[in-house]
Amino acid sequence: MNAQCWSLLMAVVATCAVQAQTPSGFNPDKDLVHYVGETMSNVDYHHGQLQPAIGVHNQQIMRANRLMPEQSDGFGWTYNHAPMIAYWNNTYFVEYLSDPVSEHVTPGQTLLITSKDGKNWSMPQVIFPQYMVPEGYQKAPGEPVADGRTAAVMHQRVGFYVSPKSGKLLALGYYAVALYPKDEPLDGNGIGRVVREIKADGSFGPVYFLRYNHRFNEQNTTFPFYKRSKDKKFVAACDEILANPLYMQQMVEEADRDDELIPIKKQYKAFSYYHLDNGDVVGLWKHALTSISHDGGHTWYEGVQRAFGFVNSNAKIWGQKTSDGRFATVYNPSEFRWPLAVSTSDDGLEYKDMMLVHGEISPMRYGGNYKSYGPQYVRGIQEGNGTPPDGKMWLTYSVNKEDIWVSSVPVPVTCRAAAHEKDVFNDMPDGRELEKWNTYDLVWASTRMEKDEQGVKCLTLRDKDPFDYAMAEKIFPTSSSFKASFEVVPGQNDFGLLQVEVQNAKGLPSIRISFEPDGRIFVKNGARSSSVGIYRPGEKYQIALTVDCSRRYYTVRVNGGRETGRIFFAPSHDLERIMFRTGGRRLTPTPETPADNYTDLPEASSMETREAVFRIYSLETAEVR
């Protein structure tokens, strides 16, 4: 069957009308996705003053570096964005697009990172290489003309497809055309969508075109049309994609404006979807636009509208059914691209809460065109693209359109600790020590369980990142009077920093204890700090606190020594978490920070010459009656 006949067949299979019949009495504010919770994000804080979902592990899996490409992607490209994630063959796959400096400024390519355990990730591999725009190509009269030396830029709204019939894993991408820095690559004038098989042994099949944009075909493109493949199961899997309206809807911005396979041709952006228990499909787009389909995505309730109660700007929103039979949406609940939050629902329509997923913004090391601050463009594992055995919700996103991250979110999603606990890591089951801890784990500032020189397990924070820090926190039951103690061994006392904060539900600290780089332990007293002792490398320090929020007062004792009383440096009615961090608190960017940044930070590609190490052996909290 040639391409023209196939298109005609698909036009019959796919319903092009978008207007769906809706039952009488349909109320879009209640019968579409909506938010009824009272929690809202405060963009003056990177964490939005949201309570963290317990047990979330944030991990940076690719840290951009222009001058040390062997430490990043092998190319030194610093614009990295729009990741997608799948789980197949007991492996996690993350695909992302990349440009040398700026968004949609050529050349462009798509890379793939993999992991067997979700903790240790491979060096990126190119899965869709650079592709040259044909010489003489012009989008419209008066527009620039391609000189034959200009590469396309990559784009993808959907990255993976697992065939339910053959089990094959396909990677998807799109070659767009941007002939100058402000050229619009999603104007329907690109080259076309490409597809490639990822095989069980980690190798890749050939690159094929899955669907062309107008003016492109088999005669004027480099890669063959997918129908030329001799692998019948591969061809059938590609046919499945083209016959699936939910997949095609994700391609609307990149495809021809009149593509007959796309149900809603209006340029709603970054479509994601999930099925409700009754079989209906919920659709979500940027700006928290939403609709519902009663026939598998062929037709939709129109008009598409902003989900009532949701706050979201020009950033992606992700929705899915979770392993406990409930539902979740993940998005930036602000007019900025921070924080990254999760909201949950019993029925997939009414969302009642909001919890923090990622509340840190790394410094933007490299400037560039359209580089937005914050954790953004989130995507989870799309229906049919795998189910990790841990039952967690796995997410991927970029930070600052620069570094690629993943997060694992335990299910059920909650921000309330059930009880005070004593964590002695060496006594806990292997692999489960950090189940109730939240971690911020970077390539150059890791937060991991390790064994010390004596083989004793400990939570180890390492830091050789000049711009960021390692962090871990434990949430305990909200308390106004309690005791807390922890044991820590610093690896040095002449550089590095460890700050320990006791915080409230909004992430605001009342108590801060610091292991300073001058070898002294300080507690913060308002604008100043005072010393409660010295510390030496390799020695264990037990810090014991007794806290009374009603009096804004606490005592601190180091290694059973003299008890010292202090006043909170900031008041709080109650407290609920202890945070360990190898750096000082960050306040930049703010809502007033200019949206555009074209300047690199000084020494943006540098690494610290020495690595600071802090080992935490235990943490205990207990109520005081």
C-alpha positions in Angstrom: 0.0 0.0 0.0 1.5 3.3 -1.0 1.6 6.4 1.2 -1.4 8.1 -0.5 -3.6 5.0 -0.1 -2.6 4.6 3.5 -3.6 8.3 4.2 -7.0 7.7 2.6 -7.5 4.6 4.7 -6.6 6.4 7.9 -8.9 9.3 7.0 -11.7 6.8 7.1 -10.6 5.1 10.3 -10.1 8.4 12.2 -13.0 10.6 12.9 -12.1 14.1 12.0 -14.9 15.9 13.7 -14.1 17.2 17.1 -17.5 18.1 18.4 -18.7 15.3 20.7 -22.2 14.7 21.9 -22.4 15.6 25.6 -25.2 14.5 28.0 -27.8 17.0 29.0 -27.0 18.9 32.1 -23.2 18.7 31.4 -21.4 21.2 33.5 -17.8 21.8 32.3 -16.7 23.2 35.7 -17.6 19.9 37.3 -17.7 17.3 34.6 -14.3 18.1 33.3 -11.0 18.1 35.3 -11.2 20.7 38.1 -9.4 21.6 41.3 -11.4 22.1 44.5 -8.5 22.2 47.0 -7.5 25.3 48.9 -3.7 25.0 48.6 -2.0 27.4 46.2 1.6 28.0 45.3 3.6 31.1 46.4 6.1 31.9 43.6 8.2 34.0 46.0 9.7 30.6 47.0 11.1 28.0 44.7 9.2 25.3 46.6 6.0 27.4 46.5 5.6 26.8 50.2 4.1 23.5 49.4 4.3 20.4 51.5 6.5 17.7 49.8 5.0 14.4 48.7 6.8 12.0 51.0 9.5 9.8 49.6 10.1 11.7 46.3 13.6 11.2 44.9 14.7 13.9 42.5 17.7 12.9 40.4 19.7 14.8 37.8 20.6 12.3 35.1 22.4 14.7 32.6 24.2 17.8 33.7 25.1 20.0 30.8 28.8 21.1 30.5 30.1 23.0 27.5 33.8 22.6 28.1 33.8 19.1 29.6 31.5 17.2 27.2 32.7 13.9 28.6 31.0 14.9 31.8 27.7 15.5 30.2 26.5 14.4 26.7 29.6 13.9 24.7 28.9 17.1 22.7 28.9 20.0 25.2 25.5 21.2 24.1 23.7 23.3 26.8 20.1 23.5 25.6 18.4 20.3 26.7 14.7 20.0 27.0 11.4 18.2 26.5 12.3 14.8 27.9 10.0 11.7 27.5 10.1 8.5 29.6 9.2 4.9 29.1 9.8 1.6 30.9 10.4 -1.5 28.7 12.5 -4.7 29.0 13.2 -3.9 32.6 14.8 -0.7 31.6 14.0 3.0 31.9 14.3 5.1 28.8 14.5 8.9 28.7 14.6 10.7 25.3 15.3 14.5 25.1 16.0 17.1 22.4 19.2 19.1 22.4 20.7 22.2 20.7 24.1 23.7 21.2 23.0 26.9 23.0 19.5 28.1 22.3 16.0 26.8 21.8 15.3 26.1 18.1 18.7 27.4 17.0 20.3 24.8 14.8 21.7 22.2 14.7 19.5 19.9 16.7 19.4 16.2 17.7 17.6 13.8 20.1 19.5 11.8 22.7 18.6 8.8 24.8 19.6 7.9 28.3 18.8 4.5 29.9 18.9 2.9 33.4 18.2 -0.6 34.7 17.5 0.5 38.3 16.4 4.1 38.0 19.5 5.2 39.9 22.5 4.7 37.6 22.0 6.2 34.2 24.0 5.7 31.0 25.9 8.3 29.0 23.5 9.8 26.4 23.4 8.3 22.9 22.2 10.0 19.8 19.0 8.3 18.6 17.9 10.9 16.0 20.9 12.5 14.5 21.3 15.9 12.8 19.5 16.2 9.5 20.2 18.8 6.9 17.4 21.0 5.5 17.5 20.6 1.7 19.2 23.5 -0.2 16.8 26.0 -1.6 14.0 25.1 0.8 11.9 28.2 1.6 8.8 28.2 3.9 7.1 31.1 2.0 8.0 33.9 -0.4 10.2 36.5 1.3 11.4 34.1 3.9 15.0 33.0 4.2 16.2 30.2 1.9 18.1 27.2 3.2 21.7 27.1 2.0 22.2 23.4 2.3 24.4 23.8 5.4 21.5 24.4 7.9 20.4 21.5 10.1 16.9 20.9 11.2 15.9 21.2 14.8 14.4 18.3 16.7 11.0 18.5 18.5 8.8 15.9 20.1 5.5 15.9 21.9 5.5 12.2 22.1 8.6 10.1 22.4 7.8 6.4 22.7 5.4 3.7 21.6 5.3 0.1 22.8 3.2 -2.0 20.4 0.6 -4.0 22.3 0.7 -6.6 19.5 4.4 -7.2 18.8 5.9 -5.7 22.0 8.3 -3.6 20.0 9.6 -0.3 21.5 9.7 2.6 19.0 11.2 6.0 19.6 9.6 9.0 17.9 10.9 12.4 17.0 10.2 15.3 14.6 12.5 17.2 12.3 11.4 20.9 12.3 12.7 23.8 10.3 13.9 27.0 11.9 16.1 29.0 9.5 16.8 31.9 11.9 16.7 32.3 15.8 13.1 33.5 16.1 11.7 31.3 13.3 8.7 29.2 14.4 9.5 25.5 14.0 5.9 24.4 14.8 4.2 26.1 11.9 3.5 23.0 10.0 6.4 23.6 7.6 8.8 21.1 9.0 10.2 18.0 7.3 8.4 15.2 9.1 8.1 12.7 11.9 10.7 10.0 12.3 10.6 6.6 14.0 13.2 4.1 15.1 13.1 0.8 16.9 15.0 0.3 20.2 15.9 -3.3 20.4 16.2 -5.5 23.5 20.0 -5.7 23.2 20.2 -1.8 23.3 20.9 -1.4 19.7 18.8 0.8 17.3 17.1 0.0 14.1 17.3 2.3 11.0 15.7 5.7 11.1 12.5 6.0 9.0 10.1 8.7 8.2 6.7 7.9 9.7 4.8 10.9 8.3 5.8 13.7 6.1 4.9 17.3 6.1 3.7 18.9 2.9 6.4 19.4 0.2 8.4 16.4 1.6 8.2 12.8 0.4 10.4 9.8 -0.3 12.1 11.5 -3.2 13.5 14.5 -1.4 14.3 13.1 2.1 17.3 11.1 3.3 15.7 8.5 5.5 13.3 5.9 3.9 9.6 5.8 4.4 8.7 3.3 7.1 6.7 1.1 4.6 10.1 0.3 3.0 11.1 -1.7 6.0 11.3 -5.5 5.6 10.3 -6.0 9.2 6.6 -6.6 9.0 6.1 -6.2 12.8 7.8 -2.9 12.7 5.6 -1.7 9.9 2.6 -2.9 11.7 3.6 -1.0 14.9 4.0 2.2 12.9 0.5 1.6 11.4 -0.8 1.2 15.0 0.5 4.7 15.8 -1.1 6.3 12.8 -4.4 4.7 13.6 -4.4 5.8 17.2 -6.1 9.2 17.6 -4.6 9.8 21.0 -1.1 9.5 19.6 -1.9 11.6 16.6 -3.4 14.3 18.7 0.0 14.8 20.4 1.5 15.6 17.0 -1.0 18.4 16.1 1.5 21.3 16.4 4.1 19.7 14.3 1.9 18.2 11.5 0.3 19.7 8.5 -2.5 22.0 9.6 -5.0 19.9 7.7 -3.7 16.5 8.6 -6.7 14.2 8.4 -5.4 11.9 11.1 -5.6 14.5 13.9 -8.9 14.8 15.6 -8.7 18.4 17.0 -6.8 20.5 14.5 -6.8 23.7 16.7 -3.3 24.4 18.0 -3.8 23.4 21.6 -0.3 22.5 22.8 1.4 19.6 24.4 -1.5 17.1 24.7 -1.5 14.4 27.4 -4.2 12.1 28.4 -5.5 9.3 30.6 -8.5 7.0 30.8 -11.1 7.2 33.5 -12.6 4.0 35.0 -15.6 4.3 32.8 -13.5 4.3 29.6 -13.7 8.1 28.9 -10.5 9.9 28.1 -9.4 13.0 29.8 -7.3 15.4 27.7 -4.9 18.0 29.1 -2.9 20.7 27.3 -0.7 23.7 28.2 -2.4 26.4 30.3 -4.3 23.5 32.0 -6.7 23.3 29.1 -8.9 20.3 29.3 -11.6 18.3 27.5 -13.1 14.8 27.6 -13.7 12.1 24.9 -16.3 9.4 25.1 -15.1 7.4 22.1 -11.3 6.8 22.7 -10.1 10.2 21.4 -11.9 10.4 18.0 -14.2 13.2 19.1 -14.0 15.6 22.0 -16.2 17.9 24.0 -15.8 21.3 22.5 -14.9 23.9 23.6 -11.7 23.0 25.2 -11.4 25.2 28.3 -9.1 26.0 31.2 -9.6 23.4 33.9 -11.6 25.1 36.7 -9.4 26.0 39.7 -6.1 25.0 38.0 -3.3 27.5 37.9 -0.9 26.8 35.0 0.8 28.9 32.4 2.6 28.1 29.2 4.1 24.9 30.5 3.2 21.2 30.1 0.8 19.4 32.4 0.9 15.7 32.9 -2.0 13.4 34.0 -2.2 9.7 34.7 -3.8 6.9 36.6 -1.6 5.8 39.5 -0.9 2.2 40.7 -3.4 2.6 43.6 -6.3 3.1 41.3 -6.4 6.9 41.8 -5.2 9.7 39.5 -2.6 12.4 39.5 -1.7 15.6 37.6 1.8 17.0 37.7 2.5 20.6 36.6 3.8 24.0 37.5 0.9 25.6 39.6 1.9 29.2 38.8 2.5 31.7 36.0 6.1 30.6 36.2 7.8 27.3 35.7 8.3 26.6 39.3 7.6 24.7 41.6 6.8 21.3 40.2 3.7 19.9 42.0 1.4 16.9 42.1 -2.3 16.9 42.7 -4.4 13.8 43.3 -8.0 12.7 42.6 -10.2 9.7 43.4 -12.1 9.8 40.2 -9.8 11.6 37.7 -11.9 14.7 37.5 -12.0 16.3 40.9 -8.6 17.2 42.3 -8.4 18.0 46.0 -4.8 18.6 47.1 -1.4 19.9 46.0 2.0 18.6 47.0 5.6 19.4 46.1 7.6 17.2 43.7 10.6 19.4 42.9 11.2 22.7 44.7 14.7 23.6 43.8 16.0 25.8 40.9 19.6 25.3 40.1 21.5 28.4 38.9 21.2 28.8 35.1 24.8 28.3 34.1 24.4 28.9 30.4 22.3 31.7 28.8 20.3 31.2 25.6 17.2 31.9 23.6 14.0 31.1 25.5 15.7 29.4 28.4 13.1 29.5 31.2 14.0 29.0 34.9 12.7 26.1 36.8 11.7 22.4 36.7 9.4 22.2 33.6 7.9 20.3 30.7 7.1 17.3 32.8 6.1 14.0 31.4 5.4 10.6 32.9 5.1 7.1 31.5 2.3 7.2 29.0 -0.4 4.5 29.1 0.9 1.4 27.4 4.6 2.4 27.7 5.5 0.3 30.6 4.8 -0.2 34.3 7.8 -0.1 36.7 7.6 -2.9 39.3 8.0 -0.5 42.3 4.5 1.0 41.7 5.8 4.5 41.8 5.0 7.4 39.4 8.1 8.1 37.3 8.5 11.5 35.9 11.0 13.3 33.7 11.6 17.0 33.1 14.3 19.6 32.5 15.6 22.2 34.8 16.2 25.6 33.2 16.0 23.8 29.8 19.6 22.8 30.6 19.8 19.7 32.7 17.7 16.5 32.5 16.0 15.1 35.6 13.8 12.2 36.7 11.7 11.9 39.8 10.1 8.9 41.4 7.0 9.6 43.5 5.7 6.8 45.9 2.1 5.8 45.6 -0.2 6.5 47.4 0.9 10.1 47.2 0.8 11.8 50.6 2.5 14.6 52.5 1.6 13.5 56.0 3.9 11.3 58.1 2.1 8.7 60.1 4.5 8.5 63.1 7.8 9.7 64.6 10.5 7.3 63.7 14.1 6.3 64.5 16.2 5.7 61.3 19.5 3.9 61.9 20.4 3.2 58.3 22.7 0.3 59.0 19.9 -1.5 60.7 17.4 -1.0 57.9 16.7 -3.4 54.9 19.0 -2.8 51.9 17.3 -0.6 49.3 14.6 0.6 51.6 16.5 3.0 53.8 15.3 6.2 52.0 11.7 5.1 51.3 10.4 7.9 53.5 13.1 10.4 52.7 13.0 13.1 50.1 16.3 13.4 48.2 17.8 15.9 45.7 20.6 14.0 44.0 22.8 15.5 41.4 25.6 14.3 39.1 28.2 16.4 41.0 26.4 16.6 44.3 25.0 13.2 45.1 22.6 12.1 47.9 23.0 8.3 48.2 23.1 5.4 50.6 26.8 4.3 50.8 29.0 2.3 53.1 31.8 4.0 55.0 35.3 2.6 55.4 34.1 0.2 58.0 31.2 -1.1 55.9 28.5 0.8 57.9 25.6 2.1 55.8 25.0 5.8 55.9 23.2 8.5 54.0 26.1 10.2 52.2 26.0 13.8 50.8 28.8 14.6 48.4 29.4 17.9 46.8 31.8 19.1 44.1 29.3 21.3 42.3 30.2 25.0 42.4 26.6 26.0 41.6 24.4 23.5 43.4 24.1 21.2 46.5 23.1 17.8 47.7 20.0 17.6 49.9 17.9 15.2 51.9 14.9 15.7 54.2 12.7 13.7 56.4 9.1 14.6 57.2 7.8 13.8 60.7 4.3 14.3 62.2 3.5 18.0 62.6 4.6 18.8 66.1 4.8 21.8 68.4 6.9 20.0 71.0 9.4 17.3 70.1 12.9 15.9 70.4 15.2 15.2 67.5 18.7 13.9 67.2 21.0 12.9 64.4 24.5 11.6 63.9 26.9 13.0 61.3 30.5 12.5 60.3 32.1 15.3 58.3 34.8 14.2 55.9 36.7 17.5 56.2 36.6 20.8 58.2 38.4 23.3 56.0 36.0 23.5 53.1 32.4 22.5 52.4 29.2 23.3 54.3 26.4 21.3 55.8 23.3 23.2 56.9 20.6 21.3 58.9 17.3 23.1 59.2 14.1 22.3 61.1 11.2 23.6 58.9 7.5 24.0 59.0 4.8 22.9 56.5 5.6 25.8 54.3 9.3 24.9 54.1 10.3 27.9 56.3 13.0 27.1 58.9 13.0 28.1 62.6 16.2 26.4 63.5 19.5 26.1 61.5 22.6 24.3 62.5 25.7 24.7 60.3 28.9 22.8 59.9 30.9 25.7 58.6 34.0 25.5 56.4 36.1 27.0 59.2 35.7 23.9 61.4 33.0 25.3 63.8 29.4 24.3 64.4 27.1 27.3 64.4 23.4 27.9 65.2 21.6 30.8 63.7 20.4 33.5 66.1 18.4 36.0 64.1 20.8 38.1 61.9 23.9 36.5 63.6 25.1 33.0 64.4 26.9 31.6 67.5 29.2 28.7 67.9 28.3 25.6 69.9 31.5 23.8 69.2 34.2 22.7 66.8 34.3 19.6 64.6 37.1 17.5 63.1 37.2 15.3 60.0 36.2 11.7 60.5 34.7 12.1 63.9 31.1 11.4 64.7 28.9 14.2 66.1 25.5 13.6 67.7 23.3 16.7 67.7 20.3 16.5 70.1 17.5 19.0 70.0 14.6 19.6 72.3 12.0 21.9 70.7 9.1 24.0 72.1 7.3 26.0 69.4 5.0 27.7 71.8 8.0 29.4 73.5 9.9 29.7 70.2 12.7 28.0 72.1 15.0 25.0 71.7 18.0 23.4 73.3 21.0 21.9 71.5 23.5 19.4 72.8 26.6 18.2 70.9 27.9 14.7 71.8 26.2 14.8 75.2 27.9 17.9 76.2 26.5 21.1 77.8 22.9 21.9 76.8 22.6 25.3 75.2 19.3 27.2 74.8 18.4 29.3 71.9 15.4 31.2 70.5 14.0 30.4 67.0 15.4 32.7 64.4 11.9 32.6 62.8 8.7 31.8 64.6 6.4 28.9 63.8 3.4 27.3 65.5 4.7 23.9 64.6 7.4 22.1 62.6 7.4 18.9 60.5 10.6 18.2 58.7 14.4 18.1 59.1 16.5 19.0 56.0 20.2 18.4 55.4 21.8 20.5 52.6 25.4 21.0 51.4 24.9 24.7 50.6 23.1 27.9 51.6 19.5 28.7 50.8 18.7 30.0 47.3 16.4 32.9 46.5 17.2 33.6 42.9 15.3 33.6 40.5 12.4 35.6 41.8 9.2 36.6 40.1 11.0 39.9 39.2 14.0 38.2 37.6 14.0 38.9 33.8 12.6 36.1 31.8 15.4 36.1 29.2 19.0 35.3 30.1 21.7 35.3 27.4 24.7 35.4 29.7 26.8 32.4 31.0 27.8 32.4 34.7 31.5 32.8 35.3 33.4 29.5 35.2 30.1 27.9 34.2 31.8 24.6 33.2 34.0 24.3 36.3 34.1 21.6 38.9 35.3 22.1 42.5 38.8 20.7 42.9 37.8 18.9 46.2 34.7 17.1 47.1 33.0 17.8 50.4 31.5 14.7 52.1 29.1 14.4 55.0 27.8 11.1 56.3 24.6 10.8 58.2 24.2 7.6 60.2 20.9 8.1 62.0 17.9 10.5 62.6 15.3 10.2 65.3 12.3 12.3 66.2 10.0 11.8 69.1 7.0 13.6 70.6 7.4 15.4 73.9 4.2 15.5 76.0 
